[in-house]
Amino acid sequence: MDYHIIFEGGIDQQATQKLFLAFQSAKTASANNIVLFFSSLGGNIYEGFTLASIIQNSQIPIVIHATNHIDSIANVIYLSAKVRSSESYTKFYLHGASQNGNFDEKSMKDALSAIRTNNSRIAHYISENSTLSLKKVQSMMRIGTTISAQDALKYNITQQIVHREIPATIPREEIIYIN
């Protein structure tokens, strides 16, 4: 039995907790696979890498199907699944990290260091889990690049473009999270 989860929202601590609990519900239900219908405009980098680690190490295989936007840190989450598909209209957006706040000289240097580190982490992850070279990913992130589902297929970001629907009779968990 597949366990279906629909997630639409930003990536933060609350979203991570909701998804983790949904994954635990699938385990309790003795699911063979978790199918995550996923769309996110991104969010917290730390929480994104946490979710990626949870997905990669799940005892139940997690399949991710991109349904709308896969932006920013959501690319790392999406690429953490061993099996990935997307709708034909899905878009993938890569850009560099940012930092909010008021800065004195020291905190500005610290913020710049954190941005560079996060950009490096994200670029390496995307490059290692697609056919894009590290330099290409870094360039795309630097300018901010939108990738169509068709180009994502060429770069092995998505493995299949297919229209998927959850039959009305199949149980599902819906996490529609607007932050």
Biotite code that builds the C-alpha atoms (Angstrom):
import biotite.structure as struc

atoms = struc.array([
    struc.Atom([0.000, 0.000, 0.000], chain_id="A", res_id=1, res_name="MET", atom_name="CA", element="C"),
    struc.Atom([1.237, 3.482, -0.874], chain_id="A", res_id=2, res_name="ASP", atom_name="CA", element="C"),
    struc.Atom([0.744, 6.320, 1.591], chain_id="A", res_id=3, res_name="TYR", atom_name="CA", element="C"),
    struc.Atom([0.035, 9.650, -0.117], chain_id="A", res_id=4, res_name="HIS", atom_name="CA", element="C"),
    struc.Atom([0.980, 13.035, 1.296], chain_id="A", res_id=5, res_name="ILE", atom_name="CA", element="C"),
    struc.Atom([0.212, 16.355, -0.370], chain_id="A", res_id=6, res_name="ILE", atom_name="CA", element="C"),
    struc.Atom([2.511, 19.173, 0.732], chain_id="A", res_id=7, res_name="PHE", atom_name="CA", element="C"),
    struc.Atom([2.257, 22.780, -0.414], chain_id="A", res_id=8, res_name="GLU", atom_name="CA", element="C"),
    struc.Atom([4.070, 25.417, 1.566], chain_id="A", res_id=9, res_name="GLY", atom_name="CA", element="C"),
    struc.Atom([7.215, 27.029, 2.863], chain_id="A", res_id=10, res_name="GLY", atom_name="CA", element="C"),
    struc.Atom([10.045, 25.160, 4.520], chain_id="A", res_id=11, res_name="ILE", atom_name="CA", element="C"),
    struc.Atom([10.482, 25.999, 8.168], chain_id="A", res_id=12, res_name="ASP", atom_name="CA", element="C"),
    struc.Atom([10.554, 24.140, 11.493], chain_id="A", res_id=13, res_name="GLN", atom_name="CA", element="C"),
    struc.Atom([6.771, 23.721, 11.600], chain_id="A", res_id=14, res_name="GLN", atom_name="CA", element="C"),
    struc.Atom([6.663, 22.298, 8.060], chain_id="A", res_id=15, res_name="ALA", atom_name="CA", element="C"),
    struc.Atom([9.515, 19.903, 8.886], chain_id="A", res_id=16, res_name="THR", atom_name="CA", element="C"),
    struc.Atom([7.632, 18.680, 11.963], chain_id="A", res_id=17, res_name="GLN", atom_name="CA", element="C"),
    struc.Atom([4.388, 18.224, 10.000], chain_id="A", res_id=18, res_name="LYS", atom_name="CA", element="C"),
    struc.Atom([6.133, 16.244, 7.262], chain_id="A", res_id=19, res_name="LEU", atom_name="CA", element="C"),
    struc.Atom([8.052, 14.136, 9.783], chain_id="A", res_id=20, res_name="PHE", atom_name="CA", element="C"),
    struc.Atom([4.790, 13.276, 11.581], chain_id="A", res_id=21, res_name="LEU", atom_name="CA", element="C"),
    struc.Atom([3.173, 12.391, 8.243], chain_id="A", res_id=22, res_name="ALA", atom_name="CA", element="C"),
    struc.Atom([6.107, 10.067, 7.456], chain_id="A", res_id=23, res_name="PHE", atom_name="CA", element="C"),
    struc.Atom([5.651, 8.466, 10.894], chain_id="A", res_id=24, res_name="GLN", atom_name="CA", element="C"),
    struc.Atom([1.931, 7.978, 10.154], chain_id="A", res_id=25, res_name="SER", atom_name="CA", element="C"),
    struc.Atom([2.883, 6.129, 6.972], chain_id="A", res_id=26, res_name="ALA", atom_name="CA", element="C"),
    struc.Atom([5.171, 3.868, 8.988], chain_id="A", res_id=27, res_name="LYS", atom_name="CA", element="C"),
    struc.Atom([2.373, 3.201, 11.504], chain_id="A", res_id=28, res_name="THR", atom_name="CA", element="C"),
    struc.Atom([0.042, 2.361, 8.598], chain_id="A", res_id=29, res_name="ALA", atom_name="CA", element="C"),
    struc.Atom([2.632, -0.191, 7.337], chain_id="A", res_id=30, res_name="SER", atom_name="CA", element="C"),
    struc.Atom([2.955, 1.579, 3.986], chain_id="A", res_id=31, res_name="ALA", atom_name="CA", element="C"),
    struc.Atom([5.264, 0.111, 1.344], chain_id="A", res_id=32, res_name="ASN", atom_name="CA", element="C"),
    struc.Atom([6.000, 3.519, -0.188], chain_id="A", res_id=33, res_name="ASN", atom_name="CA", element="C"),
    struc.Atom([5.352, 7.147, 0.627], chain_id="A", res_id=34, res_name="ILE", atom_name="CA", element="C"),
    struc.Atom([4.326, 9.249, -2.361], chain_id="A", res_id=35, res_name="VAL", atom_name="CA", element="C"),
    struc.Atom([4.865, 12.925, -1.591], chain_id="A", res_id=36, res_name="LEU", atom_name="CA", element="C"),
    struc.Atom([3.084, 15.372, -3.908], chain_id="A", res_id=37, res_name="PHE", atom_name="CA", element="C"),
    struc.Atom([5.365, 18.344, -3.308], chain_id="A", res_id=38, res_name="PHE", atom_name="CA", element="C"),
    struc.Atom([5.390, 22.058, -4.081], chain_id="A", res_id=39, res_name="SER", atom_name="CA", element="C"),
    struc.Atom([7.349, 24.721, -2.207], chain_id="A", res_id=40, res_name="SER", atom_name="CA", element="C"),
    struc.Atom([8.709, 28.207, -2.747], chain_id="A", res_id=41, res_name="LEU", atom_name="CA", element="C"),
    struc.Atom([11.571, 27.291, -0.395], chain_id="A", res_id=42, res_name="GLY", atom_name="CA", element="C"),
    struc.Atom([12.467, 28.608, 3.010], chain_id="A", res_id=43, res_name="GLY", atom_name="CA", element="C"),
    struc.Atom([14.919, 27.771, 5.766], chain_id="A", res_id=44, res_name="ASN", atom_name="CA", element="C"),
    struc.Atom([18.125, 26.130, 4.531], chain_id="A", res_id=45, res_name="ILE", atom_name="CA", element="C"),
    struc.Atom([18.764, 24.239, 7.778], chain_id="A", res_id=46, res_name="TYR", atom_name="CA", element="C"),
    struc.Atom([15.245, 22.770, 7.767], chain_id="A", res_id=47, res_name="GLU", atom_name="CA", element="C"),
    struc.Atom([15.588, 21.882, 4.064], chain_id="A", res_id=48, res_name="GLY", atom_name="CA", element="C"),
    struc.Atom([18.738, 19.863, 4.635], chain_id="A", res_id=49, res_name="PHE", atom_name="CA", element="C"),
    struc.Atom([17.093, 18.235, 7.673], chain_id="A", res_id=50, res_name="THR", atom_name="CA", element="C"),
    struc.Atom([14.154, 17.102, 5.519], chain_id="A", res_id=51, res_name="LEU", atom_name="CA", element="C"),
    struc.Atom([16.549, 15.893, 2.811], chain_id="A", res_id=52, res_name="ALA", atom_name="CA", element="C"),
    struc.Atom([18.347, 13.743, 5.372], chain_id="A", res_id=53, res_name="SER", atom_name="CA", element="C"),
    struc.Atom([15.059, 12.342, 6.714], chain_id="A", res_id=54, res_name="ILE", atom_name="CA", element="C"),
    struc.Atom([13.914, 11.463, 3.180], chain_id="A", res_id=55, res_name="ILE", atom_name="CA", element="C"),
    struc.Atom([17.241, 9.874, 2.202], chain_id="A", res_id=56, res_name="GLN", atom_name="CA", element="C"),
    struc.Atom([17.309, 7.739, 5.339], chain_id="A", res_id=57, res_name="ASN", atom_name="CA", element="C"),
    struc.Atom([13.653, 6.799, 5.565], chain_id="A", res_id=58, res_name="SER", atom_name="CA", element="C"),
    struc.Atom([12.960, 3.117, 6.206], chain_id="A", res_id=59, res_name="GLN", atom_name="CA", element="C"),
    struc.Atom([10.040, 3.440, 3.798], chain_id="A", res_id=60, res_name="ILE", atom_name="CA", element="C"),
    struc.Atom([11.017, 4.577, 0.293], chain_id="A", res_id=61, res_name="PRO", atom_name="CA", element="C"),
    struc.Atom([9.815, 8.118, -0.404], chain_id="A", res_id=62, res_name="ILE", atom_name="CA", element="C"),
    struc.Atom([8.853, 9.029, -3.963], chain_id="A", res_id=63, res_name="VAL", atom_name="CA", element="C"),
    struc.Atom([8.504, 12.760, -4.656], chain_id="A", res_id=64, res_name="ILE", atom_name="CA", element="C"),
    struc.Atom([6.214, 14.106, -7.364], chain_id="A", res_id=65, res_name="HIS", atom_name="CA", element="C"),
    struc.Atom([6.654, 17.830, -8.088], chain_id="A", res_id=66, res_name="ALA", atom_name="CA", element="C"),
    struc.Atom([3.298, 19.485, -8.566], chain_id="A", res_id=67, res_name="THR", atom_name="CA", element="C"),
    struc.Atom([3.964, 23.190, -9.071], chain_id="A", res_id=68, res_name="ASN", atom_name="CA", element="C"),
    struc.Atom([7.009, 25.104, -7.799], chain_id="A", res_id=69, res_name="HIS", atom_name="CA", element="C"),
    struc.Atom([10.289, 23.630, -6.624], chain_id="A", res_id=70, res_name="ILE", atom_name="CA", element="C"),
    struc.Atom([12.175, 26.742, -5.584], chain_id="A", res_id=71, res_name="ASP", atom_name="CA", element="C"),
    struc.Atom([15.272, 27.472, -3.578], chain_id="A", res_id=72, res_name="SER", atom_name="CA", element="C"),
    struc.Atom([15.949, 24.898, -0.813], chain_id="A", res_id=73, res_name="ILE", atom_name="CA", element="C"),
    struc.Atom([12.997, 22.829, -2.087], chain_id="A", res_id=74, res_name="ALA", atom_name="CA", element="C"),
    struc.Atom([15.377, 21.657, -4.860], chain_id="A", res_id=75, res_name="ASN", atom_name="CA", element="C"),
    struc.Atom([17.560, 19.959, -2.233], chain_id="A", res_id=76, res_name="VAL", atom_name="CA", element="C"),
    struc.Atom([14.511, 18.293, -0.665], chain_id="A", res_id=77, res_name="ILE", atom_name="CA", element="C"),
    struc.Atom([13.252, 17.176, -4.074], chain_id="A", res_id=78, res_name="TYR", atom_name="CA", element="C"),
    struc.Atom([16.635, 15.775, -5.110], chain_id="A", res_id=79, res_name="LEU", atom_name="CA", element="C"),
    struc.Atom([16.892, 13.785, -1.862], chain_id="A", res_id=80, res_name="SER", atom_name="CA", element="C"),
    struc.Atom([14.346, 11.250, -3.141], chain_id="A", res_id=81, res_name="ALA", atom_name="CA", element="C"),
    struc.Atom([15.699, 8.338, -5.109], chain_id="A", res_id=82, res_name="LYS", atom_name="CA", element="C"),
    struc.Atom([12.572, 8.361, -7.311], chain_id="A", res_id=83, res_name="VAL", atom_name="CA", element="C"),
    struc.Atom([11.401, 11.738, -8.639], chain_id="A", res_id=84, res_name="ARG", atom_name="CA", element="C"),
    struc.Atom([8.731, 12.750, -11.122], chain_id="A", res_id=85, res_name="SER", atom_name="CA", element="C"),
    struc.Atom([7.030, 16.008, -12.012], chain_id="A", res_id=86, res_name="SER", atom_name="CA", element="C"),
    struc.Atom([4.059, 17.481, -13.774], chain_id="A", res_id=87, res_name="GLU", atom_name="CA", element="C"),
    struc.Atom([4.829, 18.949, -17.202], chain_id="A", res_id=88, res_name="SER", atom_name="CA", element="C"),
    struc.Atom([4.140, 22.469, -15.921], chain_id="A", res_id=89, res_name="TYR", atom_name="CA", element="C"),
    struc.Atom([6.382, 22.301, -12.845], chain_id="A", res_id=90, res_name="THR", atom_name="CA", element="C"),
    struc.Atom([9.105, 24.916, -12.581], chain_id="A", res_id=91, res_name="LYS", atom_name="CA", element="C"),
    struc.Atom([12.379, 24.653, -10.720], chain_id="A", res_id=92, res_name="PHE", atom_name="CA", element="C"),
    struc.Atom([14.076, 27.841, -9.513], chain_id="A", res_id=93, res_name="TYR", atom_name="CA", element="C"),
    struc.Atom([17.702, 28.066, -8.403], chain_id="A", res_id=94, res_name="LEU", atom_name="CA", element="C"),
    struc.Atom([19.120, 31.142, -6.693], chain_id="A", res_id=95, res_name="HIS", atom_name="CA", element="C"),
    struc.Atom([21.693, 32.105, -4.119], chain_id="A", res_id=96, res_name="GLY", atom_name="CA", element="C"),
    struc.Atom([21.091, 32.240, -0.376], chain_id="A", res_id=97, res_name="ALA", atom_name="CA", element="C"),
    struc.Atom([20.239, 35.469, 1.408], chain_id="A", res_id=98, res_name="SER", atom_name="CA", element="C"),
    struc.Atom([20.426, 36.803, 4.933], chain_id="A", res_id=99, res_name="GLN", atom_name="CA", element="C"),
    struc.Atom([18.032, 39.093, 6.784], chain_id="A", res_id=100, res_name="ASN", atom_name="CA", element="C"),
    struc.Atom([18.987, 41.515, 9.521], chain_id="A", res_id=101, res_name="GLY", atom_name="CA", element="C"),
    struc.Atom([20.759, 44.660, 10.589], chain_id="A", res_id=102, res_name="ASN", atom_name="CA", element="C"),
    struc.Atom([24.508, 44.332, 10.452], chain_id="A", res_id=103, res_name="PHE", atom_name="CA", element="C"),
    struc.Atom([27.541, 45.936, 11.982], chain_id="A", res_id=104, res_name="ASP", atom_name="CA", element="C"),
    struc.Atom([30.889, 45.223, 10.320], chain_id="A", res_id=105, res_name="GLU", atom_name="CA", element="C"),
    struc.Atom([31.530, 41.929, 12.129], chain_id="A", res_id=106, res_name="LYS", atom_name="CA", element="C"),
    struc.Atom([28.008, 40.582, 11.717], chain_id="A", res_id=107, res_name="SER", atom_name="CA", element="C"),
    struc.Atom([28.090, 41.565, 8.037], chain_id="A", res_id=108, res_name="MET", atom_name="CA", element="C"),
    struc.Atom([31.290, 39.531, 7.564], chain_id="A", res_id=109, res_name="LYS", atom_name="CA", element="C"),
    struc.Atom([29.678, 36.617, 9.428], chain_id="A", res_id=110, res_name="ASP", atom_name="CA", element="C"),
    struc.Atom([26.529, 36.880, 7.290], chain_id="A", res_id=111, res_name="ALA", atom_name="CA", element="C"),
    struc.Atom([28.574, 36.940, 4.083], chain_id="A", res_id=112, res_name="LEU", atom_name="CA", element="C"),
    struc.Atom([30.494, 33.866, 5.230], chain_id="A", res_id=113, res_name="SER", atom_name="CA", element="C"),
    struc.Atom([27.223, 32.061, 6.020], chain_id="A", res_id=114, res_name="ALA", atom_name="CA", element="C"),
    struc.Atom([25.764, 32.981, 2.612], chain_id="A", res_id=115, res_name="ILE", atom_name="CA", element="C"),
    struc.Atom([28.856, 31.684, 0.811], chain_id="A", res_id=116, res_name="ARG", atom_name="CA", element="C"),
    struc.Atom([28.804, 28.463, 2.835], chain_id="A", res_id=117, res_name="THR", atom_name="CA", element="C"),
    struc.Atom([25.098, 27.896, 2.178], chain_id="A", res_id=118, res_name="ASN", atom_name="CA", element="C"),
    struc.Atom([25.496, 28.621, -1.537], chain_id="A", res_id=119, res_name="ASN", atom_name="CA", element="C"),
    struc.Atom([28.328, 26.096, -1.670], chain_id="A", res_id=120, res_name="SER", atom_name="CA", element="C"),
    struc.Atom([26.334, 23.441, 0.213], chain_id="A", res_id=121, res_name="ARG", atom_name="CA", element="C"),
    struc.Atom([23.312, 23.838, -2.041], chain_id="A", res_id=122, res_name="ILE", atom_name="CA", element="C"),
    struc.Atom([25.325, 23.937, -5.281], chain_id="A", res_id=123, res_name="ALA", atom_name="CA", element="C"),
    struc.Atom([27.293, 20.812, -4.350], chain_id="A", res_id=124, res_name="HIS", atom_name="CA", element="C"),
    struc.Atom([24.119, 18.938, -3.406], chain_id="A", res_id=125, res_name="TYR", atom_name="CA", element="C"),
    struc.Atom([22.342, 19.825, -6.644], chain_id="A", res_id=126, res_name="ILE", atom_name="CA", element="C"),
    struc.Atom([25.399, 18.984, -8.734], chain_id="A", res_id=127, res_name="SER", atom_name="CA", element="C"),
    struc.Atom([25.943, 15.653, -6.971], chain_id="A", res_id=128, res_name="GLU", atom_name="CA", element="C"),
    struc.Atom([22.304, 14.633, -7.498], chain_id="A", res_id=129, res_name="ASN", atom_name="CA", element="C"),
    struc.Atom([21.830, 15.740, -11.113], chain_id="A", res_id=130, res_name="SER", atom_name="CA", element="C"),
    struc.Atom([23.896, 15.856, -14.284], chain_id="A", res_id=131, res_name="THR", atom_name="CA", element="C"),
    struc.Atom([24.627, 19.571, -13.880], chain_id="A", res_id=132, res_name="LEU", atom_name="CA", element="C"),
    struc.Atom([28.258, 20.444, -13.245], chain_id="A", res_id=133, res_name="SER", atom_name="CA", element="C"),
    struc.Atom([29.120, 22.328, -10.077], chain_id="A", res_id=134, res_name="LEU", atom_name="CA", element="C"),
    struc.Atom([30.197, 25.377, -12.096], chain_id="A", res_id=135, res_name="LYS", atom_name="CA", element="C"),
    struc.Atom([26.901, 25.350, -14.028], chain_id="A", res_id=136, res_name="LYS", atom_name="CA", element="C"),
    struc.Atom([24.852, 25.151, -10.818], chain_id="A", res_id=137, res_name="VAL", atom_name="CA", element="C"),
    struc.Atom([26.874, 27.960, -9.239], chain_id="A", res_id=138, res_name="GLN", atom_name="CA", element="C"),
    struc.Atom([26.335, 30.108, -12.323], chain_id="A", res_id=139, res_name="SER", atom_name="CA", element="C"),
    struc.Atom([22.599, 29.374, -12.355], chain_id="A", res_id=140, res_name="MET", atom_name="CA", element="C"),
    struc.Atom([22.316, 30.231, -8.669], chain_id="A", res_id=141, res_name="MET", atom_name="CA", element="C"),
    struc.Atom([24.309, 33.440, -9.059], chain_id="A", res_id=142, res_name="ARG", atom_name="CA", element="C"),
    struc.Atom([21.930, 34.872, -11.676], chain_id="A", res_id=143, res_name="ILE", atom_name="CA", element="C"),
    struc.Atom([18.741, 33.135, -10.485], chain_id="A", res_id=144, res_name="GLY", atom_name="CA", element="C"),
    struc.Atom([17.540, 30.580, -13.024], chain_id="A", res_id=145, res_name="THR", atom_name="CA", element="C"),
    struc.Atom([14.136, 29.080, -13.704], chain_id="A", res_id=146, res_name="THR", atom_name="CA", element="C"),
    struc.Atom([14.186, 25.586, -15.220], chain_id="A", res_id=147, res_name="ILE", atom_name="CA", element="C"),
    struc.Atom([11.193, 24.012, -16.940], chain_id="A", res_id=148, res_name="SER", atom_name="CA", element="C"),
    struc.Atom([10.201, 20.434, -16.173], chain_id="A", res_id=149, res_name="ALA", atom_name="CA", element="C"),
    struc.Atom([11.443, 19.498, -19.641], chain_id="A", res_id=150, res_name="GLN", atom_name="CA", element="C"),
    struc.Atom([14.911, 20.942, -18.941], chain_id="A", res_id=151, res_name="ASP", atom_name="CA", element="C"),
    struc.Atom([14.872, 19.382, -15.458], chain_id="A", res_id=152, res_name="ALA", atom_name="CA", element="C"),
    struc.Atom([14.400, 16.034, -17.210], chain_id="A", res_id=153, res_name="LEU", atom_name="CA", element="C"),
    struc.Atom([17.466, 16.710, -19.407], chain_id="A", res_id=154, res_name="LYS", atom_name="CA", element="C"),
    struc.Atom([19.532, 17.508, -16.291], chain_id="A", res_id=155, res_name="TYR", atom_name="CA", element="C"),
    struc.Atom([18.221, 14.433, -14.415], chain_id="A", res_id=156, res_name="ASN", atom_name="CA", element="C"),
    struc.Atom([16.707, 16.663, -11.751], chain_id="A", res_id=157, res_name="ILE", atom_name="CA", element="C"),
    struc.Atom([13.405, 14.961, -12.476], chain_id="A", res_id=158, res_name="THR", atom_name="CA", element="C"),
    struc.Atom([13.409, 11.417, -13.799], chain_id="A", res_id=159, res_name="GLN", atom_name="CA", element="C"),
    struc.Atom([9.992, 11.415, -15.399], chain_id="A", res_id=160, res_name="GLN", atom_name="CA", element="C"),
    struc.Atom([7.362, 13.899, -16.517], chain_id="A", res_id=161, res_name="ILE", atom_name="CA", element="C"),
    struc.Atom([3.978, 12.401, -15.853], chain_id="A", res_id=162, res_name="VAL", atom_name="CA", element="C"),
    struc.Atom([0.550, 13.541, -14.732], chain_id="A", res_id=163, res_name="HIS", atom_name="CA", element="C"),
    struc.Atom([-0.314, 11.884, -11.421], chain_id="A", res_id=164, res_name="ARG", atom_name="CA", element="C"),
    struc.Atom([-3.527, 11.971, -9.450], chain_id="A", res_id=165, res_name="GLU", atom_name="CA", element="C"),
    struc.Atom([-4.460, 10.314, -6.213], chain_id="A", res_id=166, res_name="ILE", atom_name="CA", element="C"),
    struc.Atom([-7.651, 8.331, -6.746], chain_id="A", res_id=167, res_name="PRO", atom_name="CA", element="C"),
    struc.Atom([-10.518, 9.746, -4.662], chain_id="A", res_id=168, res_name="ALA", atom_name="CA", element="C"),
    struc.Atom([-10.874, 6.460, -2.757], chain_id="A", res_id=169, res_name="THR", atom_name="CA", element="C"),
    struc.Atom([-7.233, 6.399, -1.602], chain_id="A", res_id=170, res_name="ILE", atom_name="CA", element="C"),
    struc.Atom([-6.489, 7.838, 1.853], chain_id="A", res_id=171, res_name="PRO", atom_name="CA", element="C"),
    struc.Atom([-4.217, 10.863, 1.889], chain_id="A", res_id=172, res_name="ARG", atom_name="CA", element="C"),
    struc.Atom([-2.717, 13.369, 4.263], chain_id="A", res_id=173, res_name="GLU", atom_name="CA", element="C"),
    struc.Atom([-2.873, 16.982, 3.154], chain_id="A", res_id=174, res_name="GLU", atom_name="CA", element="C"),
    struc.Atom([-0.405, 19.530, 4.502], chain_id="A", res_id=175, res_name="ILE", atom_name="CA", element="C"),
    struc.Atom([-1.274, 22.818, 2.914], chain_id="A", res_id=176, res_name="ILE", atom_name="CA", element="C"),
    struc.Atom([0.923, 25.207, 4.780], chain_id="A", res_id=177, res_name="TYR", atom_name="CA", element="C"),
    struc.Atom([0.960, 28.899, 4.026], chain_id="A", res_id=178, res_name="ILE", atom_name="CA", element="C"),
    struc.Atom([3.472, 30.883, 6.053], chain_id="A", res_id=179, res_name="ASN", atom_name="CA", element="C"),
])
